[in-house]
């Protein structure tokens, strides 16, 4: 088990959040064995209307195919949203790196 000190730092878009990231980074820049984990809660994004609405089919096999395609498109959109880089986290990470904290 590692003896590193672990810190969870919640960040948002506020100036105070940026100040605390800078403060923590400057305090820890000369401290060995510290791991900082940045945390930010994303605001839920509504799914685009084109992924919610679709025409139906009178053919049961066609309906099943349309339903599966719609589900795959929705899942792909959700995955893309999860993987998109959050500017707030990126800025906080860059601030920590510039101060010598990793």
Helices and strands as residue ranges (DSSP letters): E 5-10, H 15-28, E 34-39, H 49-52, H 60-83, H 87-98
